[in-house]
Amino acid sequence: MTFLTASTLSVLSTLGALFAPLPILYYTLHYGRGTGLAILVLSLGITGGVLYLAGGYSAWYHLFYLGFLGVLLADVLQRGLSIEKTVTGTTLLFLGLGGLVLVTYSLFAGTGPLQVVREYIQVTLRDGLDLYIQMEGATGKADEFRGRMDEIGAVLFHLLPALVFVGTAFTVFLNLQAGRFFSRRNGRPYPVFGDLSRWRLPDPLVWVLILGGGALLVPVESLRWVGINLLIVFFFFYLFQGLAIVSFFFGKWNVPLFFRMMGYMLVFIHHVPLFTVGFLGVADVWADFRKIQKKPAPPS
């Protein structure tokens, strides 16, 4: 079902894509890698067959790529690592395999990997514009977007490392949490990561965030793009530290589950609470809002 949803051009397609790895993760974790891969192939076959009969469109490599993420996540989960190592490790492994596929494809296509990425971005922007015109008609906004398409494509190309990492890590984390929910609901064992409301990054990592901000002041364009990518990735990390703080106080104040869910949703659908929670995570390095850092014992 998630594969069918992810392959459509509907409002729910984004949610379907985010949770496409979930069924593969569940079956791989509890029934073995072979079963997980079989479910992946079966899902691709059913999705492709239904869409073919309906005259629909299916991006096979996207669906396979997302489904295979579930297999990787299940394998990493079984190693008993911490939450940050599980998310980061799965993300880097997934992106590494994707990079290998990209290089292999570029060799067969007779072009460079970066050129393949640039062309993919341009095709994606054109498809998005065509979809907008189909839904809204040829408006002034569509003409403005068409005129700036090359500029937007160049910006996306330079930000792609951070955007791909953050998008993949977010997808991994969501499926990690959803996998825990369904596993426990069905009485299946699932790795325990402890109280995530007390999770925090090592304090020295804040200097990477500061370094990224400092790079914006350097009059070298390539270093500025590196700085922006660092800022995006590490602000994403501190956003989750901020969410841990929010979760901590939700528990401390016994906030009902409904209002907790609404609060988390608000963070991800509006930029003001998103940046507020992110900066809360950064400030926690010095403020220690939850008072969980170990303090030196008083002299005897």
N, C-alpha and C positions, 0 to 999 in steps of 0.2 A: 504493500500500500504506500509506503514512504517513497518507493522508487517511482510509482505512477505519479504521485503528487509532485515529486522533484522534477519530473520530465515535462511538466506542463508549463504553459506561460500564464499562470494564474497567480493570484495574490498569495496563495498557500505554497507556491513553488519554493520560496526561500526557506520556509519552515521544513518543507519536505527534504530539501537539500541538506539542511543542517542536521537532520536526524536520519538521513539515509544510511549512515554506518550502524545505527542502533540495532536493527535485527541481526545483522552480521556479527556485531560484537557479542550479542547475547548468545547466539547459537555456537559461535566459536569458543567462547569462554566456558560454556557449560556442556557442550557436546563434542568439542574438538575442532581442530583446524580444518579437517576434511569436510565435516558437516557445514562449517561456516562458509567454505568456498563453494560447496554444492548449493547452499541457499543463495549465495551471491549469483551464481550462474543461472539458477532457476528464476530468481527475481528479474535478472536482466532479460531472460527469455520471455517471461510473462509480460513484462513491461513493453518490450519491443513488439511482441505479437499484438497486444491490445492497441498500441499506438499505430501500428501498421494498418490494422483493420479500420481504425478510426481516421486514418489519413493524417495522423499527428506527426510530431517531430520528436526525435529522441537523440540527445547528445550522448552516445554510447560511452565515449571515453570519460566523460564527466561522471556518469553513473557508476562505471566500473571503478574509477579512481576513488570516489566517495565510499563505495562499498568495501573496497580493499582496505580503507582506513580502519574499518571495524575489525578486520583480521589483525592488523598491526597493533591496534590498541589492546585487543585481547591478549596478544603475546606479551606485550610490555606489562600489562596488569598482573600476569602470572609470575612476574619476577619479584613482586613484593617491594617495589620502590616507593619512595615518598610521593606525595601528590605533585610537587613541582617537577620532580624527575620524571614521573609518568607522563605528565602533559608535555613538558619540554622535549623529552626523549622521543615520544611518539611523533611529535610535530617535526623535529629535525630528521628523523628517519623517513617519515612520509615525504617531506620536501626533498630529501636527498634522492629518494627513488624517483620522484617527479623530475628532478634535475637530470638524472640518468636517462630517463625516457626522452626528455627534451633534447639532450645531446645526441642520442641515437637517432631520433627523428630528423634532426637537422643534418646529420651526416647523410641519411638516405635522401633527403630533399635537396642536398647540395647547397645549403646556405648556412649561415651562422646561427647559433642559438638565440642571440640577442635580436637578430632580424626576425626570427620566428615569433619571438615575444612581441616585438613591435607590430607585426602584421596581425597577430591575434588580438591585440588591444584595439587596433583600428577596425577590425571586423566586428568585434564586440560592440564598439561604439556605434558603428553603422547599423547593426542589428537593433540596438536599443533605440536609435532614432527612428528606424522604420516602424518598430512596434509602437512608439509614441505617436507617429503620424497616423497609423491605422486606428488608434484609439481616440486621438484628439483632433486629427486633421492637420493640415499644413498651416501652422500658426507662426507668429513672429518668433516665438521661443524656439521652434524647430529650426527656423532659418538662422537664428543667432547661434544655436548649438552647432549647426553644420559649419558655420563660418569659423568657429573656434575649435573644431574637432581635432585638428593637428596639435594645437596648444594643449588641449586637455589630454590627448594621448601622450604627449611628451611628459607631462606632470605625472600621469599614472605610471608611465614606464620607470621614472626615477623613484617613485614611491612603492613600486611593486614588491621589493623584498620585505618591507615592513608590513604592507597590506596582506600579502600572502601568509606571512608568519602569524600575524594576529588573527586573521580569519581562520587559519587551520587550528591554531591553539584554542580559539574560542569554540570551534566545532568539537574538538577533542574533549574539552572540559564539559560541554553540554551533554555529550554522549556518555561521558564518564558518570555524570550524575544521574542521567536517565537510566543507564544500565544498572546502577545501584538500586534505583527505585523499583524497577521491574524484577530484578533478581530477588530482592527482599520480599516483594509482594508475592512471588511464586515460591518462596521458601528455599531459594538457592543461595549458596554461599557467595560472598563478594568481599574483595579486599577492603580492609578498614584503614582509613587515613587519619583517624583521630578527630578531634574537635577542630574543624576548619575555621570556626569563628575566632580561633586563637592563632591562626596562621599569619606569618609575616616573613618578608624577605630579609636576607642578611643586610644589615645597615650599610655596609660599604658599597652596595650596588647603587645607592643613590648618587654616587659620584659619576657613574656612567650616564645617568640622566642629566646631571649637571654638565658633563663633558659634551653631551649632545647639544645642549643649549648653547654652550660656549662656541661650538663649531659654527653656529649661525653667524657669529661675529667675524669669522675669518673670511677675507675677500677672495676666496677660492670656491668656485661654484660646486665642484665635485665634493669638497669637504662639507659644504653646506647641505648637500643632499644626504651625505652620510649622517650628518648631525640630525636632520629631520627624521631619518629612518630610525636612528637610535631613540629619539624622543618618543616616537610613536610606539615602538616596541616596549620601552621601559615604562612609559606612562600606562600602557596596557597592564603591565605587571602590577604597578601600584594601584591601578583601578581595582584589581582583585584584592589587594591588601585593604583598600577602602571598603570593599564589599564585605570582607571579613569583619571589619570594625562595625559596620552596620548590622551584620548578623549577630555579633556579640551583644550589642545593645538591644536588638530585637528580643533576644533571649533573656537578657537581664530585666527588661521591662515587661516581659510576658506579652508581647504584641501578638494578637491573633494571626493565624496562618494566612487568612485572606488578605489582611493588610500588609503582611510581609511580602506576599506574592505581588501585590500591586506596587509596593515600593521597589522591588527588584525590576519589575517591568518598566516602571517609570525611568529608572536609571538608563535603560537601553533604548528607550524610544524618544528621549528628549536630551538635548546636549547640555542643558544647564545642570540637572542632577548628575549626569555622567561626569562632567568635568569637576563638579563639587566633590563627588565621591573619590575621584582620582586624586585630586589635590589633598583630600583627607588622608589618603594612603601615603602620600609623600610626607605630609606634616607629621604623620605618626612616627617617622624616624626619630624625630626630636621630642614630640609631645607624649608619645606612648599612651594613647588615649585609654587603652584597656589595662594599663599598669601590669603588664605581663613580663616585662624584661627583668631579668635577674639582677638584683642589686647586690653590691659587695656587702659581705657580712660585717657588722660593726666590730671594731677592735675589742678584744677581750681585756 
